[in-house]
Amino acid sequence: MTDSPTMHAAVIDAYGPPEVLRVARVPRPEPGDGEVLVRVRAAGVNAIDWLSRAGHAVRVTRFPAVLGWDIAGTVVEAGPGAGRFAVGDRVFGTVGFPRLAGGYAEYVAAAADDLARIPDGLDDRTAAGAAMPALTAWESVHLHADIAAGQRVLVHGGAGGVGHVAVQLAALAGAEVSATASAHNHDFVTSLGARQVVDYTKERVEDLVKDVDVVIDTRGGPDFEQLLATLRPGGLIVTLKGERPDHTPLLRKHGVRAAYTYVAPDGTALDRVAPLLAEGRLRIGIQQALPLDGAAEAHRIGETGHVRGRIVLDVG
């Protein structure tokens, strides 16, 4: 580890468009109780990152601020009580969320409980790209929906960061999976295990998908009621976009149920995901990898809403 008290990080000095991101030298963190210092090799870029940059999600109380929550790298120092990992261990995870964690940086101090070991055969880009989408999809598919063999599942937004993981987890559980995706992503989503893919830009999903047991809604917004119409009576929609006041009457109208996914750091859950990634049973699509000084471009790409899989930053 360098003896320098500073490090490079992509920071914002105020809320604004992608151009507010710049690389600067900032103080290097020190690990506290139960924390490890990680030399970051790759950082995942999530929708919550660009929403926070624009002032619409995680509140920034002090500028300059370092965004980013998904990291992969190597433990270089352990604080008191961080016995889960040793110096030299490769680790990944979603750290600190929903407080600012500083993932777009060369070093991050993270709670050991937020992290999991990176198994042999799993590269840093894939691990960083997997963290938050895998946690979100795992909670949705296994904890809320408890998807089992023989069930019929619809994943709305099957090519996106969370969606492409949810398609695979549902298929691995033995479900019959349908998904929505734009036409140029149909082959990609089919390769992940979806038996039916609907082009939501041209077709009404409720006309083509009927009587599913579970809907995983990664997109939210005005599509919510359309998705309810695809469910069987008593079916379940799991949405990532939060509960709204109009949901209760809509659910009652269609005779279905809802659950809401609010992701949190969970190293134990990632311990279960890591072998699937290392064995190739769970794939993480990396659309693009950019250097740390490409953080603004990563946000610009993400905000188009047409990312296939993940965008990551090569920090190391």
Secondary structure, DSSP 8 states (H G I E B T S, - for coil): ----SEEEEEEESSS-SGGGEEEEEEE-----TTEEEEEEEEEEE-HHHHHHHTTSSS---SSSEE---EEEEEEEEE-TT-TT--TT-EEEEE-STTS----SBSEEEEEGGGEEE--TT--HHHHHHHHHHHHHHHIIIIIIS---TT-EEEEETTTSTTHHHHHHHHHHTT-EEEEE--GGGHHHHHHTT-SEEE-TTTS-HHHH--SEEEEEESS-GGGHHHHHTTEEEEEEEEESS---TTHHHHHHHHT-EEEE------HHHHHHHHHHHHTTSS---EEEEEEGGGHHHHHHHHTTT--SSEEEEE--
